[in-house]
Structure formats: C-alpha cells, structure tokens
C-alpha cells in the first residue's frame, strides 16, 4: 500500500511540474502573439438616462457610424510583438481613425522605442489619410507634447476635437491626461464642448478606466476607451491579479473588453506591451477594431 501511495504522489507531482513548466513557457511566449478583436460598440440610448447602458456585441448588420482602430500600452521595449505583425494588424481593414490609449514606454527616459513605433504607424496611416490620436498614460507624464506629436499622432491633452467617418456623422473625441499612479488627480473635462453634438456621441479617451468611478454626476459623454489594466497581464486564479493591482474596476470583474457602467458604454484594451517583466499569461497583446453603431 505505501508503494501505491508513493507512485500516485509521484505521478501527481510530475503532472503538477509539467503544468508549471507549460505555464512558464506560455508566459514567455504570449508577449510575441497578437489578437485582433472586432467589437461593436453601441451609441448609448439617451432615453435610459444614468442607467446600466447597453451591452456591446461582436456582430451587427448595421453600418457603422465610426470605425476606430484602438491600441494601448506599448511600453517601448516591453512590446515584443514583431513589427510586421503589429503593422499588419493595425491596417488589416479600413478605419476612420487610429487611437492610442497611452503608455508609450515605462518612463520618459526610454520613450524612444515606443515613439519610434508610433512614428511608423503614423507614417503608414498618412498614406491612407487616416488621422491618428493619442493620450498620455501614467508612465508618460514626463514625455513632452512635442515629442509625442513629432510622431504624427495628435495628442489630446485635456482637449477635444470633432471627428467623423465615412458615414458623415459627427462625433466629439475627448482626451484626458494622466497624472500618474501616485496621488492621481483626475482632470476635469474640457470646457466649451460643442452643444450640437449630444453626449451619446461624445467619446472619451482616458488611460485608466477607473476614471468612470470618479463621476459623481451624470456624465457629459456616452462612450469611453481605456487601457492600463493589460487584461491582468498575468491572470491568476480567484481574480488575484485584480486584487494585487489595487485598481477598482478589476475587482468588480471589469478589466478588459466591452462593458457598460453608469450609462457609459466602454471598452478596455489589453494593450500591446508588457510592464515590469516581459511576460503575459492568458492576456495576449491586442489590437481592437471598434465599430460604433446607432
């Protein structure tokens, strides 16, 4: 009997070891992979007020009002996705604009690798006459505006701009800055937003999705795009990755993809690069094609 127990224990230990090794291999391989997500983001129904909003779907027969290619969190050298694969994904199909959700690099001192990637993206986009917009993430607060805009991306620094796609429908794109993780101060929305563009067609770009929890009154925008969470980057059992991060939305089960909260329809990118360590687990890098429909 002891012999049988020994062999069973040894077998279980071997299975556990193989599982751990497989997880480690996957964690170091995943940063080089890339998912292309295609999601429909509905314009919120203005009659619902400050309710739960609508649920995004992955397919719709409706013609999109606006087509956005969205990506976030390059993290400079932390982006392990091969350049050709990244560019192919970003220009796989037509879009009305390209949007970057912040975190060019881990700090201003090593921003050049991320800026170089943005520059190459913007150069290819210019040939297609596709405008490119960006916001700063918590790691970018010391990267000067002129350095970012030298890439060809327009930086929205607590500003807004009117955009429209092939449909001709006007939207308001609003970009908020990020003050950094320590003593974060949420900026106010910019003043003098055009009154003729209703709030359901106002699209907010803010790096950290937790911004939505700072809204104590009905929002002046209907949709929101963010990054920051990396989809967890390393997904752990029992939602431990969310608990360890300290951010609030992941603890509520909202850390990636489409969501609706406080009357806002939002989308959170898993990002492209890695922070701290060049590993990902069950959170592959991501480029997102968002179709906004009525």
N, C-alpha and C positions, 0 to 999 in steps of 0.2 A: 504493500500500500504506500509506504513512504516513497518508493521509486516512482510510482504513478504520479503522485503529487509533485515530485521533483520535475518530471518531464512536462507535466501540464504547466507548471510555473515557468519552466524554461521556454516553453512554446509561447506563452503569453508575453514573456519578456522580449522574445525575439520579434513578435508581431508589433509590440509597442516601439521597439527600437527602429524597425523598418518604417513604421508610421512617422516617427520623429524625423528620420533621415529624409523621407519623402517630403515632409512639410518644409524642411530646411531648403531642400533643392528647389521646391516650388517658390519659396520666399525670395530666393536669389535669382530665379528665372523670371518671375512675374513682372518686374520692372521693365523688361525688354519687350513685353507683349503690349497689345493695344486693342481696346474695344471701341467700336464705333456704335454709339447709341442713337437711335432715331425715335424721338418722342414728340407727341402732340401736346402743346401747352394751351389750354383754352383761355380765351379772354374771360375774366370773371363776369358773372351776371350781376349787373348793377342793382337789380331788384332784390338780391339776397342780403344787401347791407353788410354788416360786420359778422356774417355767419361763417360756416365752415368752408365755403368756397366750393369749387368743383374739383373733380378728380381728373388728372391727365391720363390720356390713353396712348397706346403705341401705334394706333392706326386710325385714320379718318379719311373719309371720301371728300371732305370739304377742302376746297382750295385754300392754301394758307394765305393769311394776310401779310405775314412776315416770316422769312426764313433766316434763321440765325445759326452760324457755326460757333459753338461755345466750348472753350477750354480754359483750364486754370492750373495754377500751381506747377510751373515749370521747374523751379528750384535749381536753375542753372545746371551744374554738373550732376545734380540729382536726377536729371532727365536722362534715362537710359534707353528710351525708345529710339531706334535708329532714325536718322533724319529723313531718309527717303520714305519710310513707313509713316512718319508723322505728317509730312507734307502731302503724301497721297491721301491720307485720311481727311485732312483739312479741306482738300479740294476735290473730294470724291464726287460731289454733285454741286449744282449751282446754289448760291446763297445770296441773300441781300446784304449781309454784313457779317464780319468776323469779330467776335468779342472775346477778350482775355480777362479772366476774373482775378488776377493778382497773384503775387509771389513769384517774381521774376527769378530770384535767387534766394539764398539763405541770408544774405546781407548785402549792403551796398558795396562792400569790398570785393565781392566775387560776382558782381552782377553781369559782367561782360558776356559770359556764356549764355545766359538767358536772353540778354539783349540781342545777341547775335541770332538766336533762334527767332525772336520776334521780327528782326530785320529781314530775315529770309522769307518769313511768312508774308510780311507786308509787301515785299518786292514782287512776289508771285501774285498777291491779291491785286496790286496796282495794275498788272497786265489785264486783269479781268474787270477792272474798275469797281472792285469790291471794297468799300470802306472798312477800316479796322479801328476798333475802340478798345481801351484798356482802363482798368482801375489799379490802384496800388493795393497790395496785401500787407499783412502785418510785418513781413520781412523787408518790405520795400520802402518804408517810411523815410529813409535817408537817400533814396535814389532820386536825384533831381528830375524835375519835369522835363527839362530839355534833353536829358539823356534818354528818357523813355520815348519822347516824341521824335527823337532823331532816328528811331527805327522805322517810322512810318505809321505807328499806331497813335491815334489821338487819345491823350489822357484826359479822362473826365474826373476832375478834382473838385468834388462837391459842385458839379455843374450839370447842365442838361443840354440836350441837343435834339432837334426834331429829325426823325428818320422816316423813311417809307421804303417799301419794297416794290416788287413788280405789280402788286395789287393797287398801288397808289394811295393806300390808306395810311394816314399819318399816325405815328407813334411818338411818344416822348421817351428818350433814353436818358436816364438819370444815373450818374456815377458818384458814389461816396468814397471818401478816402478812409484809410485805416490808420489809427493812431498807434497800433502795436498791441501786443498781448498784455503788457504790464500797464495797469491803470488806464485801461481802454476808455476812451471818450468817444461816444457815438456822435458823429456830426449831425447837424440839422440838415433837412432837405433844402436845396437851393431855393432862393426867393424867385418870385416873378415867373412861375411856370405858366405856360400858355393856357388860358382858361378854355380855349376851344378844343383842347384835347382832353377828353374825360379821363378820370383816374383809372378806369379799367384798361385804357390804352397807354398807361404810363408804366414803363418797365425799369425797375430799379436794379442797378448793379452794385452789390456790396459784398466784400470778400467773405466776411464772417456771417453765416446765416443767422446767428443768434441776435443779430440786429432786430429781427422781427419781434423779438420778445421785449424790446425796449419801447415799442409803440404802445402808449397808454391811451391813445385815442384813435378813432378810425383813420386808417392810412390814406395818404394822398396819392397812392399808387396801387395798381392792381396785380402786378406780377413782379417777381424778384428772381434774379440769378446770382448764385454764390458758389464758392469753393471751400477752401480752408480745411475741411474735415478729412480729405483724402479717402473718403469712404471708410475711414478707420485706419487705412494703410496696412495695418496688421490686425486682422479681425480675430478676436479671441472669443472663447465660449462665454456664455452668460452675459454678453454685452460688456465685458470687462474693458475692451478698448475704449468704449464710450465713457465709462466711469473714470478711467485713468486720465482721459483728456482734460476733463474739467469743464468742457463746454456743455451748454444746457440742452440744446435740441437733440443731440445724440442720445441723451438719457431718456428722452421721450420717444425714442425709436425713429428719429428723423435725422439721417446722416448722409443720404445720397439719393439721387434721382428726383422725381417729381413729388410734390407734396402740396397740401392746402392747409392754411392755418390763418385764423383771424381775417378771413375774407380775401386772403392773398393766395394766388396760385404761383408756386415757386419751383425752382429746380436747383439741385446741388450737384455740382460736378465732382467726380472722384479725383480729378486732377490728372496731370501727366507725369510729374516727377516724384521724387522721394525726399523727405526731410530727415535729417539726422543720420539714418542708415540707408544704404541703397537696397532696401528690401520692401516687398509688398506681399501680402498673403490674403487671398480671397478679396482683393480690391485692385483689380488690374487698372492700369492707366486708361484714360477715357477721353475721347473726342465726342461731342454731342451735337447732333443736328436737331434743332428745335423748330417745329412748325407751329406758329401761333395762329389759331383759328378762332372764328367767332362762335 
